[in-house]
């Protein structure tokens, strides 16, 4: 029983990373109706930038807020310069752009920092804590808390600020929002910026555990896609809950299901995607849409 509880807690810890990445994917999807396949690569780039800033001697207390700001500006700039020009060309064009961004960002990271796996020190130290029969590392506790703060701030912005009201209006009905005088272009850029900032936090938290490499968030992106499919693309809360569930399911499956482990662990998210699309395509928290003939 103790081992099962430990595996569940560990799954929740890794699930927070998937939840943050899933939330970023959901934010972009709600604004543009397309999947940003480059979201994981954006997080990887942010992790390498944080590594470079740490190597230059900056304190982590400065790196985290600076990284969030830089990621926001990067995400907003990508939307403005690369996504906006093809916005009216249909979903396929947008998907092609995000796929190109995935490959391009990965190539840039490999060109600048190489393809070797680097060890990144934990900003929270290497301490280990024991709470009853459970064991926690400082990285797991600190990283989980950092991701939770990022997601809570994102939720507060969307729920209680005028900016969040405008962002939700554009996501729900851009035409009506435009008639009310809301600049949909600016809101879309802000949405991409917030998504990139949340993803950057996920990359920063994942890097000390997984090791820095251009493929840092490749598997995490697949798990995040499963999470947002499970929770629902139209629900930010669903994306977060889906990420936590995927983290726990993947961890338990790799420990207790014979033959699943390592790369075979990715069988779990693909199975989840298949089952959800078969039984409840809108996800657990998503809204079913209807189209009148």
BATOR-847644 format. One record per residue: residue number from 1; x, y, z of N, C-alpha, C in turn. Coordinates in steps of 0.02 Angstrom, whole numbers, padded with zeros to 5 digits, m for minus. Atoms other than C-alpha are relative to their C-alpha. Layout:
BATOR-847644
[NUM,[X,Y,Z],[X,Y,Z],[X,Y,Z]]
...
END
This chain:
BATOR-847644
[1,[00041,m00060,00000],[00000,00000,00000],[00043,00063,00000]]
[2,[m00045,m00058,m00003],[00143,00118,00041],[00031,00014,m00067]]
[3,[m00031,m00008,00066],[00225,00086,m00127],[m00051,00030,m00049]]
[4,[00052,m00027,00045],[00060,00119,m00218],[m00010,00074,00013]]
[5,[00009,m00070,m00018],[00040,00283,m00124],[00059,00042,m00024]]
[6,[m00060,m00035,00023],[00220,00333,m00164],[m00001,00009,m00075]]
[7,[00004,m00004,00073],[00195,00294,m00348],[m00053,00051,m00022]]
[8,[00053,m00048,00016],[00034,00396,m00350],[00024,00072,00011]]
[9,[m00026,m00067,m00014],[00118,00546,m00269],[00053,00020,m00052]]
[10,[m00050,m00014,00052],[00264,00533,m00391],[m00034,00016,m00066]]
[11,[00037,m00013,00061],[00139,00526,m00534],[m00032,00069,00000]]
[12,[00028,m00067,m00005],[00054,00683,m00471],[00053,00054,m00011]]
[13,[m00055,m00048,00008],[00222,00771,m00465],[00019,00009,m00073]]
[14,[m00015,m00005,00072],[00266,00730,m00646],[m00061,00024,m00039]]
[15,[00061,m00022,00032],[00084,00759,m00692],[m00007,00075,m00001]]
[16,[00003,m00073,m00001],[00103,00941,m00644],[00035,00030,m00061]]
[17,[m00035,m00023,00060],[00227,00963,m00787],[m00045,m00010,m00061]]
[18,[00046,00013,00056],[00105,00880,m00909],[m00059,00048,00003]]
[19,[00057,m00044,m00008],[m00034,00987,m00837],[00016,00071,m00024]]
[20,[m00019,m00067,00022],[00061,01149,m00867],[00005,00003,m00076]]
[21,[m00007,00002,00073],[00103,01098,m01045],[m00069,m00008,m00033]]
[22,[00068,00008,00027],[m00077,01041,m01075],[m00039,00065,00004]]
[23,[00033,m00065,m00007],[m00140,01208,m01009],[00022,00048,m00055]]
[24,[m00026,m00043,00053],[m00027,01299,m01131],[m00030,m00019,m00068]]
[25,[00029,00023,00063],[m00092,01192,m01275],[m00073,00022,m00005]]
[26,[00070,m00019,m00001],[m00272,01225,m01222],[m00010,00075,m00012]]
[27,[00005,m00073,00009],[m00243,01414,m01214],[00006,00019,m00073]]
[28,[m00009,m00015,00071],[m00180,01419,m01393],[m00059,m00027,m00041]]
[29,[00055,00030,00038],[m00316,01301,m01455],[m00064,00041,00007]]
[30,[00061,m00038,m00010],[m00455,01404,m01378],[00001,00066,m00039]]
[31,[m00004,m00063,00036],[m00391,01561,m01463],[00002,m00008,m00075]]
[32,[m00010,00007,00073],[m00347,01492,m01635],[m00035,m00061,m00030]]
[33,[00030,00061,00027],[m00434,01323,m01649],[00049,m00049,m00030]]
[34,[m00050,00046,00027],[m00272,01235,m01689],[00048,m00022,00055]]
[35,[m00049,00025,m00048],[m00141,01132,m01598],[00068,00030,m00013]]
[36,[m00068,m00025,00007],[00027,01210,m01566],[00048,m00057,00015]]
[37,[m00046,00056,m00009],[00143,01063,m01595],[00068,00021,00026]]
[38,[m00066,m00024,m00022],[00291,01173,m01551],[00001,00019,00074]]
[39,[00002,m00022,m00070],[00234,01203,m01371],[00054,m00034,00042]]
[40,[m00053,00034,m00036],[00354,01072,m01305],[00069,00027,m00016]]
[41,[m00066,m00028,00019],[00499,01144,m01404],[00009,00070,00029]]
[42,[m00005,m00066,m00033],[00460,01318,m01336],[00023,m00010,00072]]
[43,[m00019,00014,m00069],[00475,01243,m01161],[00073,m00022,00003]]
[44,[m00069,00022,00003],[00639,01159,m01209],[00047,00059,m00009]]
[45,[m00040,m00060,00011],[00709,01323,m01275],[00005,00041,00064]]
[46,[00000,m00038,m00063],[00659,01409,m01112],[00046,m00033,00051]]
[47,[m00043,00035,m00047],[00748,01274,m01011],[00074,00013,m00016]]
[48,[m00070,m00013,00020],[00909,01300,m01111],[00019,00073,00015]]
[49,[m00014,m00071,m00017],[00895,01489,m01089],[00012,00007,00075]]
[50,[m00010,m00003,m00073],[00877,01465,m00901],[00067,m00030,00019]]
[51,[m00065,00030,m00012],[01030,01352,m00905],[00056,00050,m00016]]
[52,[m00050,m00049,00019],[01129,01486,m00996],[00004,00057,00050]]
[53,[00001,m00054,m00049],[01074,01620,m00873],[00030,m00022,00066]]
[54,[m00029,00027,m00061],[01120,01507,m00727],[00076,m00005,m00006]]
[55,[m00072,00006,00012],[01291,01474,m00803],[00034,00068,00002]]
[56,[m00027,m00069,m00002],[01315,01662,m00820],[00003,00029,00070]]
[57,[m00006,m00022,m00069],[01295,01677,m00632],[m00062,00033,00029]]
[58,[00061,m00031,m00026],[01117,01742,m00614],[m00033,m00044,00052]]
[59,[00035,00036,m00052],[01018,01693,m00461],[m00066,m00028,m00028]]
[60,[00063,00030,00023],[00868,01577,m00486],[m00059,00045,00016]]
[61,[00054,m00046,m00017],[00761,01708,m00401],[m00009,00054,m00054]]
[62,[00005,m00046,00057],[00800,01821,m00549],[m00016,m00037,m00064]]
[63,[00009,00038,00063],[00800,01685,m00682],[m00074,m00015,m00012]]
[64,[00069,00022,00009],[00621,01627,m00651],[m00045,00057,m00027]]
[65,[00042,m00053,00028],[00532,01796,m00673],[00025,00026,m00068]]
[66,[m00027,m00022,00064],[00651,01846,m00814],[m00019,m00049,m00055]]
[67,[00017,00051,00049],[00618,01681,m00903],[m00074,00005,m00020]]
[68,[00072,m00006,00015],[00429,01705,m00889],[m00012,00059,m00046]]
[69,[00008,m00060,00043],[00441,01880,m00964],[00026,m00013,m00070]]
[70,[m00028,00014,00066],[00555,01823,m01105],[m00043,m00049,m00039]]
[71,[00043,00049,00033],[00443,01674,m01143],[m00064,00032,m00025]]
[72,[00061,m00035,00020],[00290,01785,m01147],[00012,00041,m00064]]
[73,[m00016,m00041,00058],[00373,01905,m01270],[00014,m00044,m00061]]
[74,[m00015,00046,00055],[00434,01759,m01375],[m00065,m00029,m00029]]
[75,[00063,00028,00023],[00261,01679,m01384],[m00042,00051,m00037]]
[76,[00038,m00053,00033],[00176,01843,m01426],[00031,00019,m00066]]
[77,[m00035,m00017,00063],[00308,01880,m01558],[m00011,m00053,m00053]]
[78,[00012,00054,00048],[00286,01709,m01639],[m00070,00007,m00030]]
[79,[00069,m00008,00025],[00098,01738,m01651],[m00004,00058,m00048]]
[80,[00005,m00061,00041],[00120,01912,m01722],[00036,m00008,m00067]]
[81,[m00042,00001,00059],[00258,01873,m01848],[m00011,m00062,m00044]]
[82,[00002,00062,00039],[00230,01692,m01901],[m00070,m00031,m00006]]
[83,[00067,00031,00001],[00052,01639,m01857],[m00051,00047,m00032]]
[84,[00050,m00049,00024],[m00046,01798,m01895],[m00005,00003,m00077]]
[85,[00005,m00005,00074],[00000,01804,m02082],[m00039,m00057,m00033]]
[86,[00036,00056,00031],[m00079,01633,m02113],[m00065,m00016,00036]]
[87,[00059,00012,m00042],[m00224,01651,m01991],[m00063,m00015,m00041]]
[88,[00060,00010,00040],[m00355,01661,m02128],[00005,m00054,m00052]]
[89,[m00011,00051,00052],[m00285,01517,m02230],[m00027,m00068,00019]]
[90,[00029,00063,m00020],[m00371,01379,m02132],[00042,m00037,00050]]
[91,[m00035,00038,m00053],[m00325,01254,m01995],[00062,m00036,m00024]]
[92,[m00057,00038,00025],[m00207,01155,m02106],[00062,00044,m00005]]
[93,[m00057,m00046,00004],[m00097,01307,m02136],[00028,00014,00069]]
[94,[m00024,m00013,m00068],[m00089,01343,m01950],[00037,m00061,00028]]
[95,[m00034,00061,m00023],[m00044,01162,m01912],[00069,m00007,m00032]]
[96,[m00065,00003,00035],[00093,01170,m02043],[00050,00049,00031]]
[97,[m00044,m00049,m00031],[00163,01327,m01963],[00026,m00025,00068]]
[98,[m00023,00024,m00065],[00167,01250,m01789],[00047,m00060,m00006]]
[99,[m00046,00056,00012],[00248,01092,m01858],[00069,00026,m00021]]
[100,[m00063,m00031,00021],[00380,01201,m01942],[00035,00032,00059]]
[101,[m00029,m00030,m00060],[00405,01293,m01778],[00032,m00053,00045]]
[102,[m00029,00055,m00038],[00433,01126,m01691],[00069,m00019,m00027]]
[103,[m00064,00020,00030],[00569,01075,m01813],[00051,00056,00003]]
[104,[m00047,m00056,00000],[00645,01248,m01823],[00028,00014,00069]]
[105,[m00024,m00013,m00069],[00654,01275,m01634],[00047,m00055,00022]]
[106,[m00043,00056,m00018],[00727,01101,m01610],[00068,00007,m00033]]
[107,[m00063,m00008,00036],[00859,01137,m01742],[00042,00057,00029]]
[108,[m00036,m00057,m00029],[00904,01305,m01665],[00032,m00019,00067]]
[109,[m00027,00022,m00065],[00925,01227,m01492],[00060,m00046,m00011]]
[110,[m00056,00046,00013],[01035,01088,m01563],[00060,00037,m00028]]
[111,[m00054,m00038,00030],[01138,01214,m01663],[00039,00040,00053]]
[112,[m00032,m00043,m00050],[01172,01326,m01513],[00032,m00040,00056]]
[113,[m00023,00035,m00059],[01191,01201,m01372],[00022,m00072,m00013]]
[114,[m00020,00069,00015],[01224,01036,m01461],[m00054,m00050,00018]]
[115,[00050,00053,m00011],[01134,00870,m01446],[00015,m00043,00060]]
[116,[m00017,00039,m00059],[01222,00799,m01293],[m00047,00017,00058]]
[117,[00042,m00011,m00059],[01120,00777,m01135],[00043,00033,00054]]
[118,[m00036,m00037,m00052],[01175,00903,m01004],[m00035,m00009,00067]]
[119,[00028,00002,m00067],[01152,00896,m00818],[m00015,00070,00024]]
[120,[00019,m00066,m00024],[01056,01044,m00749],[m00013,m00004,00075]]
[121,[00011,00003,m00072],[01067,01077,m00562],[m00070,00023,00019]]
[122,[00066,m00019,m00023],[00905,01089,m00468],[00003,00067,00035]]
[123,[00000,m00064,m00035],[00863,01267,m00414],[m00023,m00007,00072]]
[124,[00027,00010,m00068],[00787,01191,m00256],[00045,m00043,00044]]
[125,[m00046,00041,m00039],[00936,01088,m00200],[m00013,m00074,m00009]]
[126,[00003,00072,00007],[00961,00902,m00181],[m00025,m00035,00063]]
[127,[00023,00029,m00063],[00881,00875,m00011],[m00057,m00050,m00011]]
[128,[00053,00050,00002],[00765,00728,00022],[m00038,00004,00067]]
[129,[00041,m00006,m00060],[00619,00738,00144],[m00045,m00061,00006]]
[130,[00042,00058,m00014],[00519,00600,00227],[m00061,00023,00039]]
[131,[00063,m00015,m00034],[00337,00623,00273],[m00036,m00066,00011]]
[132,[00027,00066,m00013],[00280,00464,00357],[00037,m00051,m00043]]
[133,[m00033,00049,00043],[00314,00322,00235],[00019,00027,m00068]]
[134,[m00012,m00029,00066],[00327,00441,00085],[00065,00039,m00002]]
[135,[m00063,m00036,00010],[00486,00516,00014],[m00009,00053,m00054]]
[136,[00005,m00056,00047],[00497,00684,m00073],[00069,00031,m00009]]
[137,[m00062,m00038,00012],[00644,00771,m00156],[m00016,00074,00000]]
[138,[00009,m00073,00000],[00669,00958,m00143],[m00021,00024,m00070]]
[139,[00018,m00019,00068],[00657,00968,m00334],[m00074,m00014,m00013]]
[140,[00070,00017,00011],[00488,00880,m00334],[m00046,00049,00036]]
[141,[00042,m00046,m00039],[00417,00991,m00197],[00004,00071,m00027]]
[142,[m00008,m00068,00025],[00490,01154,m00261],[m00027,00008,m00071]]
[143,[00025,m00004,00069],[00454,01117,m00444],[m00075,m00004,m00003]]
[144,[00073,00005,m00002],[00276,01063,m00405],[m00032,00064,00024]]
[145,[00027,m00063,m00026],[00247,01220,m00304],[00005,00056,m00053]]
[146,[m00009,m00051,00051],[00317,01329,m00445],[m00051,m00007,m00056]]
[147,[00050,00012,00052],[00204,01248,m00575],[m00070,00018,00025]]
[148,[00066,m00016,m00028],[00053,01264,m00460],[m00010,00076,00003]]
[149,[00006,m00073,m00002],[00088,01450,m00434],[m00012,00028,m00069]]
[150,[00009,m00025,00069],[00103,01477,m00622],[m00071,m00013,m00025]]
[151,[00068,00016,00023],[m00062,01388,m00656],[m00052,00039,00038]]
[152,[00047,m00039,m00039],[m00151,01477,m00514],[m00002,00073,m00023]]
[153,[m00003,m00069,00025],[m00091,01647,m00576],[m00036,00005,m00067]]
[154,[00033,00001,00064],[m00150,01601,m00750],[m00076,m00003,00010]]
[155,[00072,00005,m00014],[m00320,01551,m00680],[m00028,00065,00027]]
[156,[00023,m00064,m00028],[m00335,01713,m00581],[m00005,00053,m00053]]
[157,[00001,m00049,00054],[m00293,01816,m00734],[m00063,m00010,m00043]]
[158,[00057,00013,00043],[m00427,01731,m00838],[m00067,00010,00036]]
[159,[00064,m00002,m00036],[m00558,01731,m00700],[m00018,00069,00028]]
[160,[00015,m00059,m00039],[m00541,01898,m00612],[00027,00066,m00027]]
[161,[m00027,m00062,00027],[m00458,02027,m00725],[m00035,00019,m00065]]
[162,[00028,m00021,00064],[m00522,02133,m00870],[00035,m00032,m00059]]
[163,[m00037,00033,00054],[m00384,02058,m00977],[m00026,m00071,m00010]]
[164,[00026,00068,00005],[m00446,01884,m00937],[m00069,m00002,m00031]]
[165,[00067,m00003,00030],[m00624,01934,m00981],[00004,00009,m00075]]
[166,[m00009,m00011,00072],[m00565,01996,m01151],[00027,m00064,m00033]]
[167,[m00029,00062,00028],[m00462,01838,m01179],[m00054,m00054,m00007]]
[168,[00054,00050,00003],[m00613,01728,m01139],[m00051,00018,m00053]]
[169,[00048,m00021,00050],[m00725,01832,m01250],[00025,m00016,m00071]]
[170,[m00029,00016,00065],[m00607,01812,m01398],[00001,m00075,m00012]]
[171,[m00001,00072,00008],[m00590,01626,m01366],[m00070,m00028,m00013]]
[172,[00068,00026,00008],[m00779,01599,m01354],[m00033,00022,m00065]]
[173,[00033,m00025,00061],[m00836,01710,m01497],[00038,00061,m00026]]
[174,[m00042,m00057,00023],[m00706,01817,m01588],[m00039,00053,m00038]]
[175,[00039,m00049,00039],[m00835,01898,m01703],[m00038,00048,00046]]
[176,[00036,m00042,m00048],[m00942,01960,m01558],[00048,00044,00040]]
[177,[m00050,m00039,m00036],[m00786,02015,m01464],[00024,00059,m00041]]
[178,[m00022,m00054,00045],[m00732,02116,m01615],[m00052,00055,m00004]]
[179,[00054,m00050,00002],[m00901,02202,m01622],[m00004,00042,00064]]
[180,[00000,m00036,m00063],[m00881,02251,m01440],[00062,00045,00008]]
[181,[m00058,m00043,m00001],[m00719,02341,m01482],[00063,m00032,00028]]
[182,[m00059,00036,m00025],[m00598,02208,m01419],[00047,m00016,m00058]]
[183,[m00049,00014,00052],[m00439,02194,m01522],[00017,m00075,00003]]
[184,[m00012,00072,m00001],[m00439,02009,m01563],[00073,m00017,m00015]]
[185,[m00070,00013,00016],[m00264,02019,m01637],[00044,00006,00060]]
[186,[m00040,m00009,m00061],[m00190,02088,m01477],[m00013,m00056,00050]]
[187,[00017,00052,m00049],[m00284,01961,m01370],[00030,m00068,m00020]]
[188,[m00030,00063,00022],[m00223,01816,m01477],[00075,m00001,00014]]
[189,[m00071,m00004,m00015],[m00043,01876,m01459],[00012,m00009,00075]]
[190,[m00007,00007,m00073],[m00067,01891,m01270],[m00011,m00072,00020]]
[191,[00014,00070,m00016],[m00142,01716,m01265],[00060,m00045,m00016]]
[192,[m00060,00038,00018],[00009,01644,m01357],[00056,00015,00050]]
[193,[m00053,m00018,m00048],[00123,01739,m01238],[m00010,m00034,00067]]
[194,[00014,00034,m00064],[00037,01671,m01082],[00014,m00074,m00006]]
[195,[m00012,00071,00010],[00043,01495,m01154],[00075,m00015,00000]]
[196,[m00072,00011,00002],[00229,01511,m01190],[00031,00008,00070]]
[197,[m00027,m00011,m00068],[00261,01577,m01013],[m00015,m00060,00045]]
[198,[00017,00059,m00040],[00167,01431,m00932],[00042,m00060,m00022]]
[199,[m00042,00055,00025],[00260,01308,m01045],[00072,00007,00022]]
[200,[m00069,m00011,m00022],[00425,01388,m00996],[00011,m00024,00070]]
[201,[m00005,00024,m00068],[00392,01351,m00814],[00003,m00076,00001]]
[202,[m00001,00073,00005],[00356,01170,m00861],[00069,m00025,m00021]]
[203,[m00067,00019,00023],[00522,01159,m00954],[00053,00009,00054]]
[204,[m00048,m00015,m00053],[00617,01238,m00810],[m00003,m00054,00055]]
[205,[00009,00049,m00052],[00544,01112,m00687],[00022,m00070,m00023]]
[206,[m00016,00067,00026],[00570,00959,m00800],[00074,m00010,m00011]]
[207,[m00070,00007,00021],[00751,00994,m00850],[00046,m00032,00053]]
[208,[m00046,00032,m00049],[00840,00951,m00684],[m00012,m00074,00009]]
[209,[00016,00071,m00009],[00751,00783,m00678],[00016,m00041,m00062]]
[210,[m00007,00038,00062],[00756,00730,m00861],[00067,00011,m00034]]
[211,[m00063,m00017,00034],[00920,00813,m00914],[m00013,00043,m00060]]
[212,[00009,m00047,00055],[00941,00951,m01041],[00023,m00031,m00066]]
[213,[m00016,00021,00068],[00934,00898,m01223],[m00054,00028,m00046]]
[214,[00052,m00025,00046],[00841,00954,m01380],[m00064,m00041,00002]]
[215,[00060,00043,m00004],[00720,00808,m01349],[m00030,00001,00070]]
[216,[00022,m00003,m00070],[00685,00863,m01169],[m00076,m00010,00007]]
[217,[00073,00001,m00009],[00496,00888,m01193],[m00037,m00039,m00054]]
[218,[00032,00037,00054],[00463,00771,m01339],[m00053,m00048,00027]]
[219,[00049,00045,m00030],[00381,00635,m01235],[m00052,00036,00041]]
[220,[00047,m00039,m00041],[00304,00763,m01119],[m00055,00031,m00043]]
[221,[00051,m00029,00045],[00215,00843,m01269],[m00054,m00052,m00016]]
[222,[00049,00053,00014],[00133,00676,m01313],[m00046,m00011,00060]]
[223,[00040,00010,m00061],[00077,00654,m01133],[m00046,00060,00012]]
[224,[00041,m00060,m00008],[00014,00834,m01129],[m00058,00000,m00049]]
[225,[00054,00005,00049],[m00087,00805,m01288],[m00053,m00050,00024]]
[226,[00047,00048,m00028],[m00164,00652,m01206],[m00039,00033,00058]]
[227,[00032,m00033,m00057],[m00200,00759,m01052],[m00055,00049,m00022]]
[228,[00049,m00049,00023],[m00288,00897,m01147],[m00057,m00034,m00037]]
[229,[00054,00039,00030],[m00386,00767,m01246],[m00045,m00029,00053]]
[230,[00039,00029,m00055],[m00440,00684,m01084],[m00042,00054,00035]]
[231,[00036,m00052,m00037],[m00487,00847,m00998],[m00047,00040,m00043]]
[232,[00042,m00039,00045],[m00559,00935,m01150],[00037,00062,m00024]]
[233,[m00036,m00057,00028],[m00484,01063,m01268],[m00033,00066,00017]]
[234,[00036,m00062,m00015],[m00616,01191,m01219],[00002,00018,00073]]
[235,[m00001,m00011,m00072],[m00577,01181,m01033],[00071,00005,00026]]
[236,[m00066,m00008,m00030],[m00424,01251,m00947],[00007,m00044,00062]]
[237,[m00001,00044,m00059],[m00470,01160,m00786],[00007,m00073,m00022]]
[238,[m00005,00068,00025],[m00492,01000,m00886],[00071,m00018,m00021]]
[239,[m00069,00012,00020],[m00317,01017,m00958],[00044,m00015,00060]]
[240,[m00039,00010,m00061],[m00244,01030,m00783],[m00016,m00067,00032]]
[241,[00021,00064,m00029],[m00345,00884,m00714],[00024,m00058,m00043]]
[242,[m00024,00052,00046],[m00303,00782,m00869],[00074,m00013,00008]]
[243,[m00072,00008,m00010],[m00117,00814,m00843],[00016,m00040,00063]]
[244,[m00012,00036,m00063],[m00124,00753,m00663],[m00020,m00074,m00007]]
[245,[00022,00070,00010],[m00223,00597,m00713],[00048,m00039,m00044]]
[246,[m00047,00033,00045],[m00104,00557,m00856],[00066,m00015,00037]]
[247,[m00061,00012,m00038],[00045,00576,m00739],[m00007,m00061,00046]]
[248,[00011,00057,m00045],[m00029,00454,m00614],[m00008,m00065,m00039]]
[249,[00011,00060,00039],[m00089,00330,m00745],[00065,m00026,m00031]]
[250,[m00064,00020,00031],[00080,00329,m00835],[00047,m00031,00052]]
[251,[m00044,00024,m00052],[00174,00305,m00673],[m00022,m00069,00025]]
[252,[00025,00064,m00025],[00063,00164,m00610],[00007,m00055,m00053]]
[253,[m00005,00050,00054],[00061,00077,m00780],[00072,m00024,m00008]]
[254,[m00070,00020,00008],[00251,00079,m00794],[00024,m00042,00059]]
[255,[m00022,00038,m00059],[00266,00007,m00618],[m00035,m00067,00007]]
[256,[00039,00059,m00016],[00128,m00122,m00613],[m00024,m00040,m00060]]
[257,[00022,00037,00060],[00085,m00171,m00793],[00061,m00031,m00033]]
[258,[m00059,00033,00030],[00207,m00301,m00861],[00012,00023,m00072]]
[259,[m00019,m00017,00069],[00301,m00248,m01017],[m00003,00074,m00015]]
[260,[00004,m00072,00012],[00265,m00061,m00999],[00053,00035,00042]]
[261,[m00054,m00036,m00033],[00413,00047,m00957],[00045,00031,m00052]]
[262,[m00043,m00034,00048],[00537,00164,m01039],[m00043,00031,m00055]]
[263,[00037,m00029,00056],[00478,00213,m01213],[m00070,m00032,m00007]]
[264,[00065,00032,00004],[00335,00087,m01202],[m00052,00033,00045]]
[265,[00046,m00037,m00043],[00261,00200,m01069],[m00045,00045,m00040]]
[266,[00039,m00044,00043],[00198,00307,m01213],[m00062,m00035,m00028]]
[267,[00062,00036,00018],[00070,00170,m01248],[m00059,00028,00039]]
[268,[00053,m00025,m00044],[m00031,00244,m01104],[m00035,00061,m00029]]
[269,[00036,m00058,00028],[m00065,00417,m01179],[m00036,m00015,m00065]]
[270,[00034,00016,00063],[m00106,00344,m01350],[m00065,m00039,00014]]
[271,[00060,00036,m00019],[m00229,00224,m01268],[m00053,00047,00028]]
[272,[00047,m00049,m00029],[m00307,00368,m01171],[m00032,00041,m00055]]
[273,[00027,m00040,00055],[m00325,00473,m01329],[m00052,m00039,m00039]]
[274,[00047,00042,00038],[m00408,00329,m01421],[m00065,m00010,00037]]
[275,[00061,00013,m00039],[m00530,00289,m01281],[m00043,00062,00009]]
[276,[00038,m00062,m00010],[m00579,00469,m01249],[m00035,00021,m00064]]
[277,[00031,m00018,00064],[m00609,00505,m01433],[m00056,m00047,m00018]]
[278,[00051,00050,00015],[m00712,00346,m01443],[m00062,00010,00043]]
[279,[00055,m00003,m00048],[m00819,00374,m01288],[m00027,00071,00010]]
[280,[00021,m00069,m00015],[m00822,00561,m01254],[00048,00048,m00035]]
[281,[m00048,m00039,00040],[m00738,00662,m01393],[00015,00070,00028]]
[282,[m00011,m00067,m00028],[m00759,00829,m01302],[00041,00000,00064]]
[283,[m00039,00005,m00061],[m00662,00765,m01151],[m00044,00002,00062]]
[284,[00038,00003,m00063],[m00713,00752,m00968],[m00032,00066,00018]]
[285,[00025,m00065,m00019],[m00736,00939,m00944],[m00020,00043,m00060]]
[286,[00014,m00039,00060],[m00761,00995,m01124],[m00074,00005,m00014]]
[287,[00069,m00011,00021],[m00921,01059,m01202],[m00009,m00027,m00070]]
[288,[00015,00024,00068],[m00998,00969,m01349],[m00028,00057,m00041]]
[289,[00023,m00054,00044],[m01024,01087,m01495],[m00048,m00028,m00052]]
[290,[00049,00019,00051],[m01170,01081,m01616],[00002,00051,m00056]]
[291,[00002,m00044,00059],[m01182,01152,m01790],[m00067,m00005,m00032]]
[292,[00065,00000,00031],[m01349,01203,m01861],[00006,m00001,m00076]]
[293,[m00001,00005,00072],[m01382,01155,m02040],[m00034,00060,m00032]]
END
